[in-house]
Amino acid sequence: ALGFVAICVPVHVAMVDTKFDAFFLLSCLIDTIFLLDMVLQFFLMYPRRTNYGYALEHNHRAIVKHYLKTWFLIDFISILPVDVVGLLTKNEEVQQMKAVKIIRLLRLLKLARLARAARLMRRFEARASIPYGKLAILKFFGILLIITHWLANLWALTLMLVDENEGVPRWIDALTFREENVTNKTKDTAWKLYVACLYFTSYTITSVGYGDIGPKNIIETIVATVMIIVSGISWAVVLGQVSGIVSNLGSEEQEFRSRMDELNSMMEDRVMDPTMRQRLRTFFLSNRSARRRNRQRQIISEMSSGLQGEVVLELNRMWIAKVSMLNQMLEKASVDIVSAPQYRSVIVEVAMKLQLVVHAQSEVFGEPYKLNILILGLVARQHRVYTSGSVWGIDFVLADSKYAEPCESFALTYCELTTLKRKTFFDVIKKHATVLPKLQYEVRYHCRWLSFQRAILAEAKERANRLAFFGDWEESRSLSQPDAQAKTGLERTLSGTIDEVETGCVTMSETLSRDAFETGELKGI
């Protein structure tokens, strides 16, 4: 409705006579929409300033009083049925009267409704994902186009204010003289008239001033003066604002270039080797995304706890699914209605505790008791290549590092990782143990099961090595007593029944559980 008022109403007032047609019916429909909105304003709460900030006013009497003092007059003027008056004055003699022309101008009062367009801009900001710099540029260019459109229609309106039969020269006469042999002259064709007015307005705003169209009487001179003032101010404001916005659009880029200049200056002062210079430049060029992620984490930390949970789960769902313990918590958060908020809170806090770490190409890194999630780059470890989204170190919860996988990794390219230390994880578990007691048992069960699996793998490798070392079983007769016992145990395990193997595994699990949970900081969990 506001778009119709801003674009179509000025054209209809300046160039088209009022008649009962589709435009008239559409105009009545728009007036009806404005009337309904005007009625709703008597019941809509408004923000009221208090000593503790802004609060929504819900008292109906106060709402009515506030609306009557603010927007009521503008809204009332915008719905006046001026179109109906114009339709009643369709007689040609009546239309020549000055009072009727003034009534026709009153139809422009509908434009006052555009003063409330700021609410639409706020809604658009909430729905759009356009950066504010680009949004501001689009807004100022849109305002400039609307002003140009309005001034073009204002210039066309001078032909209605000064009638052809008054014998006063008008600006359209010059075009009529040039179109002597043209059938459809500009003054009789709406689209040609609009193009001519837009042409005059455009070179007035941009201060080009060709001079082929200009005011010929006092009314046109007054209107042209107003147009020059309005267009000059508008052009200056738009140019100034756009120049400032464009200069600030690359603030991040300017900061990065300044950092690179400082780096180059440092390398020049320290007379560094060309190879080292290239490595440093490559690292800082690749590190721009890490700084962006740090700013994004700061944005997330400023959200409410509920929004933090939704955003963190959305961003980290992929790697959480690769850590069995956290994935089980995530599944319980969606199944267990009673404990869902607590499980979700644990996962969110664990994700918020992740630390961003970067490594340069050809750098060897890795620490025990640390979970690693690869965000960017390629990493080689244990004869495998890991790509973005890979997770390793899921055994960081084990207290005994001998059951953990080797932590050494090699950066094939520039790498960005998020890491979680074992101590930080268990601090989160202890924090939530009071509201979710079974969480301790679930973590303990996971650690026992993981240590049991790793112990079986370690034992299997050790026995396979012994078997390869001992060779033929016939050589066992020459072995010492301890080696013979080891060989016998290996033979029983490999060739024994399922019950014997299961009994050995249970005994091994109990031993590992004592080692893993009765030592260090895990004692009591």
C-alpha positions as CSV (number, residue, x, y, z in Angstrom):
1,A,0.0,0.0,0.0
2,L,2.8,2.4,0.8
3,G,4.5,1.6,-2.5
4,F,1.4,2.4,-4.4
5,V,1.1,5.7,-2.6
6,A,4.7,6.6,-3.1
7,I,4.8,5.8,-6.9
8,C,1.4,5.8,-8.4
9,V,-0.4,8.7,-6.5
10,P,2.0,11.5,-7.6
11,V,1.7,10.4,-11.3
12,H,-2.1,10.3,-11.0
13,V,-2.3,13.7,-9.4
14,A,0.1,15.4,-11.8
15,M,-0.8,13.8,-15.2
16,V,-4.1,11.9,-15.1
17,D,-7.6,13.2,-14.6
18,T,-9.8,11.5,-12.0
19,K,-12.3,9.1,-13.5
20,F,-14.1,6.0,-12.5
21,D,-11.7,3.3,-13.6
22,A,-9.5,0.5,-12.1
23,F,-7.1,3.0,-10.6
24,F,-10.0,4.7,-8.8
25,L,-11.2,1.4,-7.4
26,L,-7.6,0.4,-6.4
27,S,-7.2,3.8,-4.7
28,C,-10.4,3.2,-2.7
29,L,-9.1,-0.2,-1.7
30,I,-5.8,1.3,-0.4
31,D,-7.8,3.9,1.5
32,T,-9.8,1.1,3.2
33,I,-6.5,-0.7,4.2
34,F,-5.3,2.6,5.7
35,L,-8.6,3.0,7.5
36,L,-8.4,-0.4,9.1
37,D,-4.8,0.2,10.1
38,M,-5.9,3.5,11.7
39,V,-8.5,1.7,13.8
40,L,-5.9,-0.9,14.9
41,Q,-3.6,1.9,16.1
42,F,-6.1,2.5,18.9
43,F,-5.4,-0.9,20.3
44,L,-1.6,-1.5,19.6
45,M,0.8,-1.1,22.5
46,Y,3.7,1.4,22.1
47,P,7.1,1.5,23.8
48,R,7.0,3.9,26.8
49,R,10.2,5.3,28.4
50,T,10.7,4.5,32.0
51,N,13.5,4.9,34.6
52,Y,14.6,1.3,33.9
53,G,14.4,1.4,30.1
54,Y,11.5,1.0,27.6
55,A,8.4,-0.9,28.4
56,L,5.3,-1.6,26.4
57,E,2.3,0.5,27.4
58,H,-0.8,-1.8,27.8
59,N,-3.3,0.8,29.3
60,H,-5.9,1.4,26.6
61,R,-6.6,4.9,27.6
62,A,-2.9,5.8,27.5
63,I,-2.6,4.1,24.0
64,V,-5.6,6.1,22.6
65,K,-4.2,9.4,24.1
66,H,-0.7,8.7,22.7
67,Y,-2.1,7.9,19.2
68,L,-4.3,11.1,19.1
69,K,-1.2,13.2,20.0
70,T,1.2,11.6,17.5
71,W,0.1,9.9,14.2
72,F,-3.7,10.4,14.2
73,L,-3.8,13.7,12.3
74,I,-1.4,12.4,9.6
75,D,-3.3,9.1,9.2
76,F,-6.7,11.0,9.1
77,I,-5.5,13.3,6.4
78,S,-4.2,10.4,4.3
79,I,-7.6,8.8,4.1
80,L,-9.6,11.8,3.2
81,P,-11.8,11.0,0.1
82,V,-10.3,13.6,-2.2
83,D,-10.6,11.3,-5.2
84,V,-14.3,11.3,-4.8
85,V,-14.3,15.1,-4.8
86,G,-12.2,15.0,-8.0
87,L,-14.7,12.6,-9.6
88,L,-17.6,14.9,-8.7
89,T,-15.9,17.9,-10.3
90,K,-15.5,16.2,-13.7
91,N,-17.2,19.1,-15.5
92,E,-14.7,21.0,-17.6
93,E,-15.8,24.4,-16.5
94,V,-15.7,23.4,-12.8
95,Q,-12.2,22.0,-13.3
96,Q,-11.0,25.4,-14.3
97,M,-11.7,26.8,-10.9
98,K,-8.7,27.4,-8.6
99,A,-10.5,25.8,-5.7
100,V,-10.9,22.6,-7.6
101,K,-7.2,22.6,-8.5
102,I,-6.3,23.0,-4.8
103,I,-8.6,20.1,-4.0
104,R,-6.7,18.1,-6.6
105,L,-3.5,19.0,-4.9
106,L,-4.9,17.7,-1.6
107,R,-4.7,14.2,-3.0
108,L,-0.9,14.5,-2.4
109,L,-1.6,14.5,1.3
110,K,-1.7,10.7,1.1
111,L,2.1,10.9,0.9
112,A,2.1,11.8,4.6
113,R,1.5,8.2,5.2
114,L,5.0,7.4,4.1
115,A,6.3,9.0,7.4
116,R,5.6,5.6,9.0
117,A,7.7,3.6,6.6
118,A,10.4,3.4,9.2
119,R,8.6,0.4,10.8
120,L,8.9,-1.5,7.5
121,M,12.6,-0.9,7.4
122,R,13.0,-2.4,10.9
123,R,11.0,-5.5,9.7
124,F,13.1,-5.7,6.6
125,E,16.3,-5.6,8.7
126,A,15.1,-8.5,10.7
127,R,14.4,-10.6,7.6
128,A,17.2,-9.7,5.3
129,S,20.8,-10.9,5.6
130,I,22.3,-7.9,3.7
131,P,25.3,-6.3,5.4
132,Y,24.4,-2.9,6.9
133,G,26.8,-1.0,4.7
134,K,25.2,-2.4,1.5
135,L,21.8,-1.9,3.0
136,A,22.5,1.7,3.7
137,I,23.7,2.3,0.2
138,L,20.6,0.7,-1.3
139,K,18.4,2.8,1.1
140,F,20.0,6.1,0.0
141,F,19.9,5.3,-3.7
142,G,16.2,4.3,-3.2
143,I,15.5,7.6,-1.5
144,L,17.2,9.4,-4.3
145,L,15.1,7.7,-6.9
146,I,11.9,8.4,-5.0
147,I,12.9,12.1,-4.7
148,T,13.6,12.2,-8.4
149,H,10.3,10.6,-9.2
150,W,8.4,13.1,-6.9
151,L,10.2,16.1,-8.3
152,A,9.5,15.0,-11.9
153,N,5.8,14.8,-11.0
154,L,6.0,18.2,-9.3
155,W,7.4,19.7,-12.5
156,A,4.6,18.1,-14.5
157,L,2.1,19.5,-12.0
158,T,3.0,23.1,-13.1
159,L,1.1,22.4,-16.4
160,M,-2.1,21.9,-14.3
161,L,-1.5,25.0,-12.2
162,V,-1.0,27.2,-15.2
163,D,-3.7,26.3,-17.8
164,E,-3.1,26.5,-21.5
165,N,-6.0,28.9,-22.0
166,E,-4.6,31.5,-19.7
167,G,-2.3,32.7,-22.4
168,V,0.8,32.4,-20.2
169,P,3.9,30.8,-21.7
170,R,4.8,27.4,-20.3
171,W,7.9,25.2,-20.4
172,I,6.0,22.6,-22.6
173,D,5.7,25.1,-25.4
174,A,9.3,24.6,-26.5
175,L,8.7,20.8,-26.9
176,T,5.4,21.5,-28.7
177,F,7.2,23.7,-31.2
178,R,9.8,21.0,-31.8
179,E,7.1,18.4,-32.3
180,E,5.2,20.3,-34.9
181,N,5.0,17.3,-37.3
182,V,4.5,14.7,-34.6
183,T,1.1,13.3,-34.2
184,N,1.2,12.3,-30.4
185,K,2.7,15.4,-28.8
186,T,4.4,15.3,-25.4
187,K,1.7,17.4,-23.7
188,D,-1.0,15.0,-24.7
189,T,0.9,11.7,-24.0
190,A,1.4,10.8,-20.3
191,W,4.5,8.6,-20.7
192,K,6.2,11.2,-23.0
193,L,5.4,13.9,-20.5
194,Y,6.8,11.9,-17.6
195,V,10.1,11.2,-19.5
196,A,10.5,14.9,-20.3
197,C,9.9,15.8,-16.6
198,L,12.3,13.1,-15.4
199,Y,14.9,14.3,-17.9
200,F,14.6,17.9,-16.5
201,T,14.7,16.7,-12.9
202,S,17.7,14.4,-13.4
203,Y,20.0,17.1,-14.8
204,T,18.8,19.5,-12.2
205,I,19.7,17.1,-9.4
206,T,23.1,16.3,-10.9
207,S,23.8,20.0,-11.7
208,V,24.4,19.3,-15.4
209,G,21.8,21.8,-16.6
210,Y,21.5,21.6,-20.4
211,G,19.1,24.5,-20.5
212,D,16.7,23.2,-23.2
213,I,13.9,23.0,-20.7
214,G,13.4,25.7,-18.1
215,P,10.7,27.8,-16.3
216,K,8.7,30.3,-18.4
217,N,6.3,31.8,-15.9
218,I,6.3,32.8,-12.2
219,I,4.7,29.5,-11.0
220,E,7.3,27.4,-12.9
221,T,10.1,29.6,-11.5
222,I,8.9,29.1,-7.9
223,V,8.6,25.3,-8.5
224,A,12.0,25.2,-10.2
225,T,13.5,27.1,-7.2
226,V,12.1,24.6,-4.8
227,M,13.3,21.7,-6.9
228,I,16.9,23.1,-7.0
229,I,17.0,23.5,-3.3
230,V,15.5,20.1,-2.6
231,S,17.6,18.3,-5.2
232,G,20.8,20.1,-4.2
233,I,20.4,19.1,-0.5
234,S,19.4,15.5,-1.4
235,W,22.3,15.1,-3.8
236,A,24.8,16.4,-1.3
237,V,23.5,14.2,1.6
238,V,23.4,11.1,-0.5
239,L,26.9,11.6,-1.9
240,G,28.3,12.3,1.6
241,Q,26.6,9.3,3.2
242,V,27.5,6.9,0.4
243,S,31.1,8.1,0.4
244,G,31.3,7.5,4.1
245,I,29.7,4.1,3.9
246,V,31.9,3.0,1.0
247,S,35.0,4.0,2.9
248,N,33.9,2.0,5.9
249,L,32.8,-1.1,4.0
250,G,36.4,-2.3,3.8
251,S,37.3,-1.7,7.4
252,E,38.2,-5.3,7.9
253,E,40.2,-5.3,4.7
254,Q,42.0,-2.1,5.8
255,E,42.9,-3.6,9.1
256,F,44.3,-6.7,7.4
257,R,46.4,-4.7,5.0
258,S,47.8,-2.6,7.9
259,R,48.7,-5.9,9.7
260,M,50.5,-7.2,6.5
261,D,52.4,-3.9,6.2
262,E,53.6,-4.2,9.8
263,L,54.6,-7.8,9.1
264,N,56.6,-6.9,6.0
265,S,58.2,-4.0,7.9
266,M,59.2,-6.4,10.7
267,M,60.7,-9.0,8.3
268,E,62.6,-6.2,6.5
269,D,64.0,-4.9,9.8
270,R,65.0,-8.3,11.0
271,V,66.5,-9.3,7.6
272,M,64.6,-12.6,7.5
273,D,65.3,-15.3,5.0
274,P,63.0,-15.2,1.8
275,T,61.7,-18.6,2.5
276,M,60.6,-17.6,6.0
277,R,59.1,-14.4,4.7
278,Q,57.0,-16.4,2.3
279,R,55.8,-18.8,5.0
280,L,54.8,-15.9,7.2
281,R,52.9,-14.2,4.5
282,T,51.1,-17.4,3.6
283,F,50.1,-18.0,7.2
284,F,48.7,-14.5,7.7
285,L,46.8,-14.6,4.4
286,S,45.2,-17.9,5.4
287,N,44.6,-16.8,9.0
288,R,41.9,-14.2,8.0
289,S,39.1,-16.8,8.4
290,A,40.3,-17.6,12.0
291,R,39.9,-14.0,13.0
292,R,36.5,-14.0,11.5
293,R,35.5,-17.1,13.5
294,N,36.7,-15.4,16.7
295,R,34.4,-12.5,16.0
296,Q,31.6,-14.8,15.3
297,R,32.1,-16.6,18.7
298,Q,31.9,-13.2,20.3
299,I,28.6,-12.6,18.7
300,I,27.3,-15.9,19.9
301,S,28.4,-15.2,23.4
302,E,26.2,-12.1,23.4
303,M,23.0,-14.0,22.6
304,S,20.5,-15.3,25.2
305,S,21.1,-18.8,26.6
306,G,18.2,-20.2,24.5
307,L,19.5,-18.8,21.2
308,Q,23.0,-19.8,22.1
309,G,21.9,-23.4,22.4
310,E,20.1,-23.4,19.1
311,V,22.9,-21.7,17.2
312,V,25.7,-23.8,18.8
313,L,23.8,-27.1,18.0
314,E,23.2,-26.0,14.4
315,L,26.9,-25.2,13.9
316,N,28.4,-28.2,15.7
317,R,25.9,-30.9,15.0
318,M,28.1,-32.6,12.3
319,W,31.1,-33.2,14.6
320,I,29.0,-34.0,17.7
321,A,27.5,-36.9,15.7
322,K,31.1,-38.3,15.4
323,V,31.8,-38.4,19.1
324,S,29.7,-41.3,20.4
325,M,29.3,-40.0,24.0
326,L,28.1,-36.5,22.9
327,N,25.9,-38.0,20.2
328,Q,24.2,-40.2,22.8
329,M,23.5,-37.1,24.9
330,L,22.2,-35.3,21.8
331,E,19.8,-38.2,21.1
332,K,18.6,-38.2,24.7
333,A,18.0,-34.5,24.5
334,S,15.5,-35.2,21.7
335,V,13.9,-38.3,23.3
336,D,14.0,-37.8,27.1
337,I,11.5,-35.0,27.6
338,V,12.2,-34.6,31.3
339,S,16.0,-34.3,31.0
340,A,16.2,-32.8,27.5
341,P,17.0,-29.2,28.7
342,Q,19.8,-30.5,31.0
343,Y,21.4,-32.6,28.2
344,R,21.1,-29.8,25.8
345,S,22.7,-27.4,28.3
346,V,25.7,-29.8,28.7
347,I,26.3,-30.1,24.9
348,V,26.0,-26.3,24.5
349,E,28.5,-25.6,27.2
350,V,30.9,-28.2,25.9
351,A,30.7,-26.6,22.4
352,M,31.2,-23.1,23.9
353,K,34.4,-24.4,25.6
354,L,36.0,-25.3,22.3
355,Q,39.2,-23.3,21.6
356,L,40.3,-22.3,18.1
357,V,43.9,-23.3,17.3
358,V,45.7,-22.6,14.0
359,H,48.8,-24.4,12.6
360,A,51.0,-23.4,9.7
361,Q,51.9,-25.8,6.9
362,S,54.5,-28.5,7.7
363,E,54.0,-28.0,11.4
364,V,53.9,-31.0,13.8
365,F,51.4,-30.7,16.6
366,G,49.3,-32.7,19.0
367,E,48.8,-33.1,22.7
368,P,47.4,-36.0,24.8
369,Y,44.0,-35.7,26.5
370,K,42.6,-33.3,23.8
371,L,39.7,-33.7,21.4
372,N,40.4,-32.3,17.9
373,I,37.9,-31.1,15.3
374,L,39.4,-30.1,11.9
375,I,37.7,-27.0,10.4
376,L,40.0,-26.1,7.6
377,G,43.0,-27.7,5.9
378,L,44.5,-31.2,5.6
379,V,46.2,-33.1,8.4
380,A,48.2,-36.4,8.2
381,R,48.3,-38.8,11.1
382,Q,48.7,-42.6,11.4
383,H,49.1,-43.0,7.7
384,R,45.8,-41.3,6.9
385,V,44.8,-37.9,5.6
386,Y,42.1,-36.0,7.5
387,T,39.9,-33.3,5.8
388,S,37.5,-30.7,7.0
389,G,35.0,-32.0,9.5
390,S,37.2,-34.9,10.7
391,V,37.4,-35.6,14.4
392,W,40.2,-37.5,16.3
393,G,41.3,-37.8,19.9
394,I,37.9,-39.1,21.1
395,D,39.8,-41.1,23.7
396,F,40.7,-37.8,25.5
397,V,38.5,-38.9,28.4
398,L,40.8,-41.8,29.3
399,A,43.1,-41.2,32.3
400,D,45.7,-43.7,31.1
401,S,47.4,-42.4,27.9
402,K,48.8,-45.8,27.0
403,Y,45.3,-46.8,25.8
404,A,45.0,-43.6,23.7
405,E,45.9,-43.3,20.0
406,P,49.1,-41.4,19.1
407,C,48.4,-37.7,19.2
408,E,51.2,-36.5,16.8
409,S,49.8,-34.9,13.6
410,F,51.3,-33.2,10.6
411,A,49.8,-30.2,8.9
412,L,49.8,-30.7,5.2
413,T,48.3,-27.3,4.7
414,Y,47.4,-24.3,6.8
415,C,45.0,-25.8,9.4
416,E,42.3,-24.5,11.7
417,L,41.1,-26.7,14.5
418,T,38.8,-26.4,17.5
419,T,40.1,-28.4,20.5
420,L,38.6,-29.5,23.9
421,K,40.8,-30.5,26.8
422,R,40.0,-33.4,29.1
423,K,40.1,-31.2,32.3
424,T,37.7,-28.7,30.7
425,F,35.3,-31.4,29.7
426,F,35.2,-33.0,33.2
427,D,34.7,-29.5,34.7
428,V,31.6,-29.2,32.7
429,I,30.4,-32.7,33.7
430,K,31.0,-31.9,37.4
431,K,29.2,-28.6,37.1
432,H,26.0,-30.3,35.7
433,A,26.2,-33.3,38.0
434,T,24.0,-31.7,40.6
435,V,21.0,-31.2,38.2
436,L,21.7,-34.4,36.2
437,P,23.1,-37.1,38.5
438,K,23.0,-39.9,36.0
439,L,25.3,-37.9,33.7
440,Q,28.3,-39.1,35.8
441,Y,27.3,-42.7,35.5
442,E,26.9,-42.4,31.7
443,V,30.3,-40.8,31.3
444,R,31.9,-43.5,33.6
445,Y,30.2,-46.2,31.5
446,H,31.5,-44.7,28.3
447,C,35.1,-44.5,29.6
448,R,35.0,-48.1,30.8
449,W,33.7,-49.3,27.5
450,L,36.2,-47.3,25.5
451,S,39.1,-48.4,27.7
452,F,37.9,-52.0,27.4
453,Q,37.9,-51.7,23.6
454,R,41.3,-50.1,23.5
455,A,42.8,-52.7,25.9
456,I,41.6,-55.6,23.7
457,L,43.2,-54.0,20.7
458,A,46.4,-53.4,22.6
459,E,46.4,-57.0,23.9
460,A,45.7,-58.4,20.4
461,K,48.6,-56.4,18.9
462,E,50.9,-57.5,21.7
463,R,50.0,-61.2,21.3
464,A,50.3,-60.9,17.5
465,N,53.8,-59.5,18.0
466,R,54.7,-62.4,20.3
467,L,53.4,-64.9,17.9
468,A,55.5,-63.4,15.1
469,F,58.5,-63.3,17.5
470,F,58.1,-66.9,18.7
471,G,57.6,-68.4,15.2
472,D,57.0,-72.1,15.2
473,W,55.3,-73.5,18.3
474,E,57.9,-76.3,18.5
475,E,60.4,-73.7,19.6
476,S,58.5,-73.2,22.9
477,R,60.4,-76.0,24.5
478,S,63.5,-73.9,24.6
479,L,61.8,-70.8,26.0
480,S,62.2,-69.6,29.5
481,Q,59.4,-70.1,32.0
482,P,57.8,-66.6,31.7
483,D,57.9,-66.7,27.9
484,A,56.4,-70.2,27.9
485,Q,53.5,-69.0,30.1
486,A,52.9,-66.1,27.7
487,K,52.9,-68.4,24.7
488,T,50.5,-70.7,26.4
489,G,48.1,-67.9,27.3
490,L,48.2,-66.6,23.7
491,E,47.5,-70.1,22.3
492,R,44.5,-70.5,24.7
493,T,43.1,-67.1,23.7
494,L,43.5,-67.7,20.0
495,S,42.2,-71.3,20.0
496,G,40.0,-71.4,23.1
497,T,36.2,-71.4,23.4
498,I,34.1,-68.3,23.3
499,D,33.5,-68.6,27.1
500,E,37.2,-68.6,27.8
501,V,37.8,-65.5,25.7
502,E,34.8,-63.7,27.3
503,T,36.1,-64.5,30.8
504,G,39.5,-63.1,29.9
505,C,37.9,-59.9,28.5
506,V,35.8,-59.4,31.6
507,T,38.8,-59.8,33.9
508,M,40.8,-57.4,31.7
509,S,37.9,-54.9,31.8
510,E,37.8,-54.9,35.6
511,T,41.5,-54.4,35.8
512,L,41.4,-51.5,33.3
513,S,38.4,-49.9,35.1
514,R,40.4,-49.8,38.4
515,D,43.3,-48.2,36.6
516,A,41.2,-45.7,34.8
517,F,38.8,-44.6,37.5
518,E,40.5,-45.0,40.8
519,T,43.5,-42.7,40.0
520,G,43.9,-39.0,39.5
521,E,41.0,-36.5,39.1
522,L,38.6,-39.2,37.8
523,K,38.4,-40.6,41.3
524,G,34.8,-40.1,42.6
525,I,33.2,-39.6,39.2
